[in-house]
Amino acid sequence: MAARKSVKKPNVSADELLEYYREMLLIRRFEEKAGQLYGMGLIGGFCHLYIGQEAVVVGLEAAAEDGDKRVTSYRDHGHMLACGMDPNGVMAELTGREGGYSKGKGGSMHMFSKEKHFYGGHGIVGAQVPLGAGLAFSDKYKGNDRVTFAYFGDGAANQGQVYETYNMAQLWDLPVVFVIENNQYAMGTSVQRSTKSPALWKRGEAYGIKGEEVDGMDVLAVKEAGERAVAHCRAGKGPYILEVKTYRYRGHSMSDPAKYRTREEVQKMREERDPIEQVRDMLLTGKHATEDDLKAIDKEIKDIVNKSADFSKESPEPALDELWTDIYADELPQETA
């Protein structure tokens, strides 16, 4: 195995560092289990795993406050777990069961939680970006000091609706952080082949939107950048763009063999840049945790994930009359004379 690069000292408390480790490990183990269930035929349709990108959502959620909103694309299981959604409900939705967040009717691309302010993973490429601006417009209208995180990938960054949204968000000074999760390969084409201007965050300059590029394999770097972005938005200065350079270890979806890159490239990233291993090294070298402590955390996380898989298998399939629920919003009460 290649020598791991030296690890910088954390600028957070030991408890915070342990929490980031636990949250990233939960996402990693959950996604591994979801991949297993997909292989067993228990998850149908598409399944897009977040393995390798865990530092992005964990770092940004560390910069968020209660009431802040998030909306993203279909690679969304990590976002759900990072904002505190129940693994049981997420896994049950993936398997199309009644105990899922959308009662088994939506799967990964149509999962929502009003309680956690998670407004879905969306299957239409780039469609969540204007929706995110709409959420931010609502908050500005209400004057409630909330911020929306609108996540999208490097592939979606070439969509026209993204730039229409940039223009309106800056025009109206909307409190939205546009998060470009640049995992470098979109659906299977590298940024170098598909994009003439690869510094994606700089595309906001045409609209006067500030932004920066961030190391998305470093949870502490993501947290720091997230805090700058959030402070900018809460100060009423309009939107902010974070291009978070990350890397997915698996293919675009479970059906993607990922032949557009070499195994050696993926292995090198795993060995030298893995976000979870970086935090693990900080915990051990800083004597914030022992090997036994981390093994106990791993066991705890595996138990949570295994229970979510069991829950999803035991939860019944939706009843037929469930087809007619959640179609329309509840009617507003009639005004009295």
C-alpha positions in Angstrom: 0.0 0.0 0.0 1.2 3.5 -0.8 2.4 5.7 2.0 -0.4 7.9 3.3 0.3 11.6 3.3 0.9 13.4 6.6 -2.3 14.5 8.2 -2.8 18.1 9.4 -3.9 18.9 12.9 -7.7 19.3 13.3 -9.1 22.8 14.1 -12.1 21.3 15.9 -12.7 19.5 19.2 -12.1 15.8 19.6 -15.8 15.3 20.1 -16.6 17.0 16.8 -13.9 15.0 15.0 -15.3 11.8 16.4 -18.8 12.9 15.3 -17.6 13.6 11.7 -15.9 10.2 11.7 -19.1 8.5 12.9 -21.3 10.3 10.4 -19.1 9.5 7.4 -18.7 5.9 8.5 -22.5 5.6 8.7 -22.9 6.8 5.1 -20.1 4.5 3.9 -21.5 1.4 5.6 -25.1 2.3 4.6 -24.2 2.6 1.0 -22.2 -0.7 1.1 -25.3 -2.4 2.5 -27.6 -0.7 -0.1 -25.2 -2.1 -2.8 -25.6 -5.6 -1.4 -29.4 -5.3 -1.3 -29.4 -4.1 -4.9 -27.3 -7.1 -5.9 -29.9 -9.3 -4.1 -32.7 -7.8 -6.1 -34.3 -6.1 -3.1 -33.7 -2.6 -4.5 -35.2 -2.0 -8.0 -34.5 0.6 -10.6 -31.4 2.7 -10.3 -29.1 2.9 -7.3 -26.5 5.7 -7.1 -24.0 5.3 -4.3 -22.2 8.1 -2.4 -19.1 6.0 -1.5 -16.0 8.3 -1.5 -18.0 11.6 -1.3 -18.9 11.4 2.4 -16.9 14.5 3.5 -18.9 16.8 1.3 -22.3 16.5 3.1 -20.8 15.9 6.6 -18.7 19.0 6.3 -21.5 21.2 5.0 -24.0 19.9 7.6 -21.5 20.9 10.3 -21.7 24.4 8.9 -25.6 24.4 8.8 -28.0 25.5 11.4 -31.4 24.2 12.4 -34.0 25.2 9.8 -31.5 25.4 6.9 -32.7 23.5 3.8 -31.1 21.1 1.4 -32.1 19.8 -2.1 -30.0 17.6 -4.3 -29.9 15.1 -7.1 -30.4 11.3 -7.1 -27.1 10.5 -5.4 -28.8 11.5 -2.2 -28.7 8.8 0.5 -25.6 10.4 2.1 -27.4 13.8 2.2 -30.4 12.2 4.0 -28.3 10.5 6.6 -26.1 13.6 7.2 -29.1 15.8 7.9 -30.4 13.3 10.5 -33.0 11.3 8.6 -33.6 7.8 10.1 -31.6 5.0 8.3 -34.6 2.7 8.7 -36.9 5.0 6.8 -34.3 5.6 4.1 -33.5 1.9 3.5 -37.2 1.0 3.6 -37.9 3.6 0.9 -35.0 2.2 -1.2 -36.7 -1.2 -1.1 -40.1 0.2 -1.8 -41.7 -0.6 1.5 -44.4 1.0 3.6 -42.0 2.1 6.3 -40.0 4.3 3.9 -40.0 8.1 4.0 -42.4 8.2 1.0 -44.2 5.1 2.1 -42.4 3.0 -0.5 -43.8 4.9 -3.5 -40.8 7.0 -4.5 -37.4 5.2 -4.0 -34.2 7.2 -3.8 -35.2 9.9 -6.3 -38.4 10.9 -4.5 -37.6 10.9 -0.8 -38.5 13.9 1.3 -38.5 15.0 5.0 -40.3 18.2 6.0 -39.0 17.6 9.6 -35.3 17.6 8.5 -35.9 20.2 5.7 -34.7 17.8 3.0 -36.5 18.6 -0.2 -35.6 15.6 -2.2 -33.2 14.0 -4.5 -34.3 14.8 -8.1 -34.0 12.6 -11.1 -34.0 15.3 -13.8 -30.4 16.5 -14.2 -30.1 20.0 -12.8 -33.8 20.4 -11.9 -33.0 20.8 -8.2 -31.0 24.0 -8.8 -33.9 26.4 -9.5 -35.9 24.6 -6.9 -33.2 25.4 -4.4 -33.3 29.0 -5.4 -37.1 28.9 -4.9 -36.6 27.6 -1.3 -34.1 30.4 -0.7 -36.6 33.0 -2.1 -39.2 31.7 0.4 -36.8 32.2 3.3 -35.8 35.7 2.1 -39.5 36.6 1.7 -40.2 35.4 5.3 -37.0 37.1 6.7 -36.1 34.1 8.8 -32.3 34.1 8.3 -32.3 30.5 6.8 -29.9 29.3 4.1 -30.5 26.7 1.4 -27.9 24.2 0.1 -28.5 23.3 -3.5 -26.3 20.4 -4.5 -25.6 19.4 -8.1 -22.8 17.6 -10.0 -20.2 18.5 -12.5 -22.3 17.0 -15.3 -25.3 19.2 -14.3 -23.0 22.3 -14.2 -23.4 22.6 -18.0 -27.2 22.8 -17.8 -28.7 26.1 -19.0 -31.2 26.2 -16.0 -28.2 26.4 -13.7 -27.2 29.8 -15.2 -30.7 31.1 -15.3 -30.8 30.3 -11.6 -27.5 32.0 -11.0 -28.8 35.2 -12.6 -32.0 35.3 -10.6 -30.4 34.3 -7.3 -27.8 37.1 -7.6 -30.4 39.6 -8.9 -32.6 39.0 -5.8 -29.7 38.3 -3.3 -31.0 34.9 -2.4 -29.5 33.1 0.6 -28.5 29.9 -1.4 -25.2 28.0 -1.4 -24.8 26.4 -4.8 -22.7 23.2 -4.1 -21.1 21.7 -7.1 -20.1 18.1 -6.1 -17.4 17.7 -8.7 -16.6 14.0 -8.7 -14.9 14.4 -12.0 -16.8 12.0 -14.1 -20.5 13.0 -14.3 -22.3 10.0 -15.7 -19.1 8.6 -17.2 -17.4 11.4 -19.1 -14.4 13.2 -17.4 -14.5 17.0 -16.8 -11.5 17.3 -19.0 -13.4 15.8 -22.0 -16.7 17.5 -21.5 -15.9 21.0 -20.1 -13.8 23.7 -21.7 -13.7 25.8 -18.5 -13.0 23.2 -15.8 -13.0 25.8 -12.9 -16.7 25.4 -12.5 -17.1 27.8 -9.5 -15.7 30.7 -11.6 -18.7 30.5 -13.9 -20.6 32.5 -11.3 -18.3 35.5 -11.9 -20.3 36.5 -14.9 -23.2 37.2 -12.5 -21.1 38.7 -9.7 -21.5 35.6 -7.5 -18.6 34.9 -5.2 -17.3 31.3 -4.7 -14.3 29.1 -4.2 -12.9 25.6 -4.9 -12.7 23.2 -1.9 -10.9 19.9 -1.3 -14.0 17.6 -1.0 -12.0 14.7 0.4 -11.1 16.8 3.6 -14.1 17.2 5.9 -12.5 20.0 7.8 -11.8 22.0 4.7 -15.4 21.5 3.6 -16.7 22.7 7.0 -14.5 25.8 6.9 -15.6 26.7 3.3 -19.2 26.0 4.3 -19.0 28.4 7.2 -17.7 31.1 4.9 -20.5 30.5 2.4 -23.2 30.4 5.1 -21.9 33.6 6.7 -22.0 35.3 3.3 -25.6 34.3 2.7 -26.8 35.1 6.2 -25.3 38.6 5.9 -27.7 39.3 3.0 -24.9 39.3 0.4 -26.7 36.9 -1.9 -25.7 33.4 -3.2 -22.3 31.7 -3.0 -20.8 28.9 -5.0 -18.7 26.0 -3.6 -17.1 23.7 -6.1 -16.2 20.7 -3.9 -13.6 18.5 -5.6 -14.5 15.0 -4.6 -14.4 11.4 -6.1 -16.8 8.6 -6.2 -15.3 5.1 -5.9 -18.2 3.3 -7.6 -19.7 3.8 -11.0 -22.4 6.4 -11.8 -25.0 3.8 -10.7 -24.9 0.2 -9.8 -25.3 -0.8 -13.4 -22.2 1.2 -14.5 -19.0 -0.8 -14.9 -16.9 2.4 -14.9 -14.6 1.4 -17.8 -13.8 5.1 -18.4 -11.1 5.0 -15.7 -8.5 2.6 -14.4 -8.7 0.5 -11.3 -5.3 1.9 -10.4 -6.7 5.4 -10.4 -9.5 4.4 -8.0 -7.1 2.5 -5.7 -4.7 5.4 -5.5 -7.5 7.7 -4.4 -8.6 5.2 -1.8 -5.1 4.7 -0.4 -4.0 8.4 -0.4 -7.1 10.6 -0.2 -9.9 8.6 1.5 -11.9 11.1 3.6 -12.7 8.6 6.4 -9.2 7.4 6.7 -7.9 11.0 7.0 -10.1 11.6 10.0 -9.2 8.2 11.4 -5.5 9.1 11.3 -6.2 12.4 13.0 -8.0 10.7 15.8 -5.3 8.2 16.3 -2.2 10.4 15.9 -3.8 13.1 18.1 -4.6 10.4 20.7 -8.3 11.4 20.6 -9.3 7.8 20.2 -7.7 4.3 20.3 -8.0 1.5 17.8 -10.5 -0.2 20.2 -12.6 3.0 20.3 -12.8 3.1 16.5 -13.6 -0.6 16.3 -16.4 0.0 18.7 -17.8 2.8 16.6 -17.6 0.6 13.5 -19.5 -2.1 15.3 -22.1 0.4 16.4 -22.6 1.7 12.9 -22.8 -1.8 11.4 -25.5 -2.7 13.9 -27.5 0.4 12.9 -27.1 -0.4 9.2 -28.0 -4.1 9.6 -31.1 -3.1 11.6 -32.1 -0.7 8.8 -31.8 -3.6 6.3 -33.8 -5.9 8.5 -36.5 -3.2 9.0 -36.7 -2.7 5.2 -37.2 -6.4 4.6 -39.8 -6.8 7.4 -41.8 -3.7 6.4 -44.8 -4.6 4.2 -45.2 -3.4 0.6 -47.6 -0.4 0.3 -51.3 -1.2 0.2 -53.1 -0.5 -3.1 -55.1 2.4 -1.6 -51.8 4.1 -0.8 -51.7 5.1 -4.5 -54.2 7.8 -3.8 -52.5 9.5 -0.9 -50.1 12.4 -0.9 -51.3 13.5 -4.4 -52.7 16.9 -3.5 -52.0 19.3 -0.6 -54.6 19.5 2.1 -57.3 22.0 1.2 -57.0 25.3 3.1 -59.8 26.0 5.6 -62.7 28.1 4.2 -62.8 31.7 5.4 -65.8 32.4 7.6 -67.9 35.4 6.8 
